Amino acid sequence: MTEDEMIAITAEKLGLPKDVVKKVHRSVYKFIITKIREQPLDIYMTKDDVEALKTNFSIMDMGHLYCNWDTVQKRNRYLTYIAKRNLRKRRKKYDAEKTSMD
């Protein structure tokens, strides 16, 4: 079932306009996105710091959304990889420019 179909069924069942139902439905996701972005997920956090944060949300349509210690570690490894890759690219570009000037 698509979002539009679900909104149409709910609007008909409750006797509300579709745009009102759509705003209510999407407000849940906006709230979760806002709350997750407010979390101070720093690269130097400990496991206890991550577990103390409010990062678990249960949504009927989607299930359980969460951010645990493993997810934070995976994200940190990815960010470290990207930083190293970008540094290698910059060094390679600098070396190419340096040799072309000689």
Buried (B, 14 or more C-beta within 10 A) or exposed (E): EEEEEBBBEBBEEEEEEEEEBBEEBEEBBEEBEEEBEEBEBEEEBEEEBBEEBEBEBEEEEEEEEEBEBEEBBEEBEEEEEEEEEEEEEEEEEEEEEEEEEE
